[in-house]
Amino acid sequence: MFYLELVQNVGLLVSLVVIHGQIIRRWNRRTLTSQIFSGFLFGCVALIGMMAPVHLVPGVIFDGRSIVLSVAGLFGGPVTAGMAAIISAAFRLWLGGPGVIMGIGSILESAGLGVAFYYLRPLYPGLTRNLYLFGFGLLVHLGVLLLTLALPREAMLETLEHMAIPLLLIFPAATWLICLLFLDQESHIAVEEALRESEERHRSVIEHLPQRIFIKDRNSVYLSCNGNYASDRGVTPEQMIGKDDFAFHPPELAEAYRKDDQAVLATGMIKDFEETYQLHGQEQWAHTVKMPYRDRRGQVIGLLGIYEDITERKQAEEALRQSETKLRLIAETNEDVFWMCNPDATKMIYLSPSYEKLWGRTCQSAYDSPMSHSLKPYILKIVSELPLYFKNTLTN
């Protein structure tokens, strides 16, 4: 019956400590507030254990508080362990009895050893191996066993007779088990934090790109987009989620976008094209790339799109085309001969049609053999005088 009560008490505390881990895992454990709150929870767990202890002799109780406090120190650090120890010691002092000195001593000893190992962990990563964790629990409860010397003689002998084996076997094993659970939680939290940081970095990169980026599901409903894409539509990225193009464009344009999306999803091929779109009532040009969006198994689950506004480039190209048209018109209607060649006069770049009328030869002959036609002396003379011309121009 005695051992059953003891195992039940330890089992209760193990369950409560696991619940504590689930509650505190979402907090930033580096903040002082989180450490104090964690210590408060650890202290409450230890207090619950002391409310249902194993009684050996009047005023002498045994429970799993040493397990809880050592784990609080090992995984929470000095602030967490200190808060839990204050709560536990205050309650044990209030209970009183001949075992109060041993009880408070075991509280301080368990929390202190836990904090010591907390600082040793970064220096010796191997301390988290199974054997060392069991050794940590054994060391903590050897200290508790030594504190029985603070009891009256008869109570000490009674305690050693009944508690020596549990303190050296059951309690270290329970400590080892809880440590494994906390290490597993730490591992999961580390992975989650790494994923979150990675997502934040990727999100930051995407948000700072000038291109517009979006992701849709197989029904052309937006799953995500960057700020530039959403701002073009006068909304935030969060407001884009769950909507389709019909919420932002005229029906005929939205339908055209949807057909493009479905074509990419059906073929699994990348589509790269230039298109016009409306922005604040103005027609703009965009270079768009759409491609299948796949999951880890390679299954197409949606569509990834990237487009870049190329309106300025298109406007510059049109201005250049118009300028070239005007120059060509001037050259072709003028009776003088206009020509253009490379610096060493080995390639004719442009020759106006008036050349044929003036020289009686085709322009094509000059393109085919620039150094053999009748313009050769003029070309060589002009080319030889270019350095002097540029020198005089710079001097003036």
JOWO-V488584 format. One record per pair of residues at least 12 apart in sequence whose C-alpha atoms are under 6 Angstrom apart, sorted by the first residue. I is the first residue (numbers start at 0). J is the second residue. D is the distance in Angstrom with one decimal. If there is no record, write none. Layout:
BEGIN
i=I j=J d=D
i=I j=J d=D
END
This chain:
BEGIN
i=9 j=63 d=5.2
i=34 j=79 d=5.1
i=35 j=79 d=5.6
i=37 j=79 d=5.9
i=38 j=79 d=3.9
i=38 j=80 d=5.9
i=38 j=82 d=4.8
i=38 j=83 d=4.7
i=39 j=83 d=5.7
i=41 j=83 d=5.5
i=42 j=83 d=3.8
i=42 j=86 d=5.4
i=42 j=87 d=5.8
i=45 j=64 d=4.8
i=46 j=87 d=5.9
i=48 j=62 d=5.9
i=49 j=62 d=6.0
i=58 j=96 d=4.0
i=58 j=97 d=5.4
i=58 j=98 d=5.7
i=59 j=98 d=4.7
i=65 j=109 d=5.4
i=66 j=174 d=5.5
i=68 j=109 d=5.8
i=68 j=110 d=5.0
i=69 j=109 d=4.7
i=69 j=110 d=4.9
i=69 j=113 d=4.4
i=72 j=110 d=5.3
i=72 j=113 d=4.0
i=72 j=114 d=4.3
i=73 j=113 d=4.3
i=73 j=114 d=5.4
i=73 j=116 d=5.7
i=73 j=117 d=4.4
i=76 j=114 d=5.4
i=76 j=117 d=5.9
i=77 j=114 d=5.7
i=80 j=110 d=5.6
i=88 j=103 d=5.5
i=101 j=146 d=5.5
i=101 j=149 d=5.8
i=105 j=143 d=5.4
i=109 j=139 d=5.8
i=132 j=175 d=5.3
i=133 j=171 d=5.7
i=133 j=175 d=5.0
i=136 j=171 d=4.1
i=136 j=174 d=5.4
i=137 j=171 d=4.9
i=140 j=166 d=5.7
i=206 j=225 d=5.5
i=206 j=226 d=6.0
i=210 j=306 d=5.8
i=210 j=307 d=4.8
i=211 j=227 d=5.6
i=211 j=228 d=4.6
i=211 j=305 d=5.6
i=211 j=306 d=5.3
i=212 j=224 d=5.5
i=212 j=225 d=5.7
i=212 j=304 d=5.7
i=212 j=305 d=4.6
i=213 j=303 d=6.0
i=213 j=304 d=5.3
i=214 j=302 d=5.6
i=214 j=303 d=4.6
i=215 j=301 d=5.4
i=215 j=302 d=5.1
i=216 j=301 d=4.0
i=217 j=301 d=4.6
i=220 j=241 d=5.8
i=220 j=242 d=5.5
i=220 j=243 d=4.6
i=221 j=240 d=5.1
i=221 j=241 d=5.5
i=221 j=242 d=5.7
i=221 j=243 d=6.0
i=222 j=240 d=5.2
i=224 j=236 d=5.8
i=264 j=291 d=6.0
i=267 j=291 d=5.8
i=269 j=289 d=5.8
i=269 j=290 d=4.5
i=270 j=288 d=5.6
i=270 j=289 d=5.2
i=271 j=287 d=5.9
i=271 j=288 d=4.5
i=272 j=286 d=6.0
i=272 j=287 d=5.5
i=273 j=285 d=5.6
i=273 j=286 d=4.5
i=273 j=287 d=5.9
i=283 j=310 d=5.5
i=284 j=308 d=5.9
i=284 j=309 d=5.4
i=284 j=310 d=4.6
i=285 j=307 d=5.4
i=285 j=308 d=4.5
i=285 j=309 d=5.2
i=286 j=306 d=5.4
i=286 j=307 d=5.3
i=287 j=305 d=5.8
i=287 j=306 d=4.1
i=288 j=304 d=5.8
i=288 j=305 d=5.3
i=289 j=303 d=5.8
i=289 j=304 d=4.4
i=290 j=302 d=5.8
i=290 j=303 d=5.4
i=330 j=351 d=6.0
i=331 j=351 d=5.8
i=331 j=352 d=5.9
i=334 j=353 d=5.6
i=336 j=351 d=5.8
i=336 j=353 d=5.6
i=336 j=354 d=5.5
i=337 j=350 d=5.8
i=337 j=351 d=5.1
i=338 j=350 d=4.3
i=347 j=366 d=5.2
i=347 j=369 d=5.9
END
